[in-house]
Amino acid sequence: MDIIVGIIKAPHGIRGEVKVQSFTTEIENIFSYGPLTVEDKMFARSIHSVDSWRKTKGSLIVKLTSINNRNAAEKFRFSKIILDRSVLPEPATGEYYYIDLIGLTAFNDNNIALGIVTSVKNFGGGDILEITPTRGTSFYIPFNKYFVLNIDLDNKAISIIAHR
């Protein structure tokens, strides 16, 4: 199971550096798991060693060994940096990787199944769960303690308060 841990946003300069947005807690932790696996827009994957990196205003400027000029870097614009879920540490109690929430059945506080969690999104106002019912259109609920009552990964269930 793959987890997106970052994205190559754009080339930086003329020497093949790229601007990377890291989704790890500490942005430099993206380098803690060895070479970077990059998936481009056509879903082709390649593995890249990191020559150097530096922080800049909430992102990273990264020099990958295999990219030597701006034209080569441009090909990786909007590419995803991915890791296999198995290489990541287990989250602490009460914490979850978003990928672990996908596929959980959402139940309301009366234990009635409302649908399946199909994605976790953030449009700028906080994390939200997209729940897709068997019939009808998907709906969103905030992913916070006021709407999410319980998460049970063992039973693939999530208890929520949902008013539709």
N, C-alpha and C positions, 0 to 999 in steps of 0.2 A: 504494500500500500504506500503510495507516494504522498509526500507532504511538500508543499511549496514553501520554501524558507526565504525566498527572495526573488527579485526580478531585476533584470538588467534594463535600466530605463533608457539609456542613451550612450552614445560615444562621448568621450571627454578628451578633448585635445586631439593632436594629430599622431600620437605615438601608439595608439591602440588601447588606451585606457578606456574603461567603461564606468558609468555611474550605476551603482547597485543600491537598491532599496532592500534592506534586510528586514525580515519579519521576526527575527529572533529577539528575545528579551533584551539582551545587550547586543547591539548590532554587529559587533566583531565576532560573536559566537558562531556566525555563519561559517567561519573558517575552522571550527573545532572538529569537523568530521572528515577531514581529508580533502582531496581534490573536489572541485565543484562539478556536479552533473547539471548540464544546461540543456533545457528542452526549448527548441526554437518554435516559431509560429507554425511550422509544418510538422510539429511533433517529433522531429529528428533530435536524437540525444547525442551529446558529446561530453567528454570529460576533460576538464581544464585544471591545470595546476596554477597556483597563484604566485606570481613573481613578487608583487608588492601590493600594499594597500594603505589607505589613509582615510581618516574620518573627515567629513565635511558637512556641516549643517544637517544633521540627521540622516545622512546617507554615507556611502563609501565610494571612494574612487579606487578602482581595482585594475591592476595590470595582470592580465592572464598570459601565461607563457605562449600560447598558440595564437594570440592576436597581436600583430605588429604594426598596424596602421589604422587610420580612421575608417577606411573603406571596409576592412575586415571587421572592425568593431560595429559598424553600422548594420551588418547582417544579424547581429545578436540583439538589436533593439527590441524591447518587450519580451525577451526570452525569459523563461522561468528557471529558477535555480531550485532543484528538487533533491530530496533525500528520501530514502526508504524509511518508513515508520520504525522499522526494527532497530535502526542505529541510534534512535533518540532515547534519552532516559525516560523512565516512567514518570509521569507527572505526579506532583505532590497531591495529597488528599484534598479533594475539592477543586482540583484543577484538571483541565481536559484539553487534549488536542482537538481542534475543530473536526478533524477527519474522524475522530472517534464518535462524534455526535451524529454524523451522517448515517441515515438508515435506522435510527432509533424511532420506535413508535411513540407518538405523543398522545398522552392521555390527559383528559381534563380532571378537575378535582372530584368528579363523580365516577372516575375510572372508566370513562367512555373514550374509546380510541377516536382520535380526531384526524390522524394522518401520520405521515412519515416525515422526519426531518430530512430535507433534500439539500439544504445548503446553509451555511452561516455567512452572513454578509455584514458589511459595515459601510454605510453610505455617508459617514461623517458624524453621525449622532450616537454612535455606540453600536455594539454587536447586536444583530438580530437573527433569529432562526426563521428560515422559510419552511413552512409545513405544507405538504401536499396531501390533500385528502384523497380518498378513493375516487370520489366524484366531486366535481366543482373546481374552483380555482384555488391556487395556493394562497396562503396568508402568512403574515409575518407577526412575530411576537418579540419583544425585547428580550435579549439574553441577559437577564439580571435576576436578583433574588426576589423581586416582586412578582415576576411572571413565571419563573422556573422554580418549582417547588422541590423537585428531586430528580437526580439523574442516576439511573441504575444500568450501568454498562453490562453487567452480567446478564440481566434479563432484557437488554436492548430496549429499555423504556425510559421515557422522560415524562414527568408529571408537570403540567403547566396550568396556569389560569388563562383561559382564552375566552374573550367575549366577542362573538361574531355577529 
